[in-house]
């Protein structure tokens, strides 16, 4: 009877068998990523599949750290690694050391992923772009001090606008240390306000050479900058993440220098044109004022000013006569109306009735006596006549007699 093997022994035997196959020690597999997961340990676990089969895969942290893009489920990729058995589960899997997107390079995929991420966060929003100073007094250049780009910018800036002071902040623009140095220089320029404007970039190269300007740290440093930033990376066809975030993109470092400052010769020509227009305008104005002065000088008011005063004096006399006449006419009308109203009031006066033989009787308080009911025998009252008053005593009162 054959001796039975343990499950672990069998799995280890199969693992050793697979590990001994040279072909399986370095295989290249194409497929679609599925169930892609990144564990807290930093290891990546996923499945490669095609239309008929699937293959479990793992990429340890040490290999995953070298990835320049973020793998996602649904991507078509090519994976390199070795095939072996995980003894605990008894399942074989691909231990990946490298993953490259199918059809495009990993750097291009990383570029598109970061671009989409930052765009969604609003880092490319035109509303965030700051205007460039028209005449910058100081410009900070953040680039390599050994490259040709910095010499081109210094030469062009000095030729176009020599009044500007240039501050060079030398950094590495290629390699793993480059992104941190570029971002740090941008923060330094802002913290100490060393300039009015920042130019950062480098000369042309491959996508790998320009990759520092596709780094998220550099993009966020440019976005956070209070100073305006011009991105000048590579040549005209080269576009980096920094170009999208910066306040202004230049096609080349030389073009950045042309954008940053005006051309002093153009300014001088402009000022000369302003001077000619100003002097020409002044001459026209002086000619017009001279003609106006000559026209005024020929008027009678200038040659004989007293005549104008006499004329105004005559007009004043005529105006005074008209005012006096109008006042006299108004006074006459008012006087006539007063006489008429006085006559009407006199005609209505009760005292006028007394001249016709009537009298007015009143009590001691001056109230008019209208009825015999108001009098008693022995009462005293005053009788007003047309030419005087008389105090009277009531000896007898007769009532209830009707006057005919």
Secondary structure as UniProt FT lines:
FT   HELIX           7..19
FT   HELIX           22..25
FT   STRAND          27..38
FT   TURN            40..41
FT   STRAND          44..49
FT   STRAND          54..59
FT   HELIX           61..64
FT   TURN            65..66
FT   TURN            73..74
FT   STRAND          76..86
FT   TURN            87..90
FT   STRAND          91..101
FT   HELIX           106..121
FT   TURN            122..124
FT   HELIX           126..128
FT   TURN            134..135
FT   STRAND          138..143
FT   HELIX           148..160
FT   TURN            162..163
FT   STRAND          165..170
FT   TURN            176..177
FT   HELIX           178..191
FT   TURN            192..193
FT   STRAND          197..202
FT   TURN            207..210
FT   HELIX           211..214
FT   HELIX           216..224
FT   STRAND          228..233
FT   TURN            236..237
FT   HELIX           241..245
FT   STRAND          248..250
FT   HELIX           253..260
FT   HELIX           264..297
FT   HELIX           300..303
FT   HELIX           305..347
FT   HELIX           350..356
FT   STRAND          360..362
FT   TURN            364..365
FT   HELIX           372..374
FT   TURN            377..378
FT   STRAND          380..385
FT   TURN            386..387
FT   STRAND          388..393
//
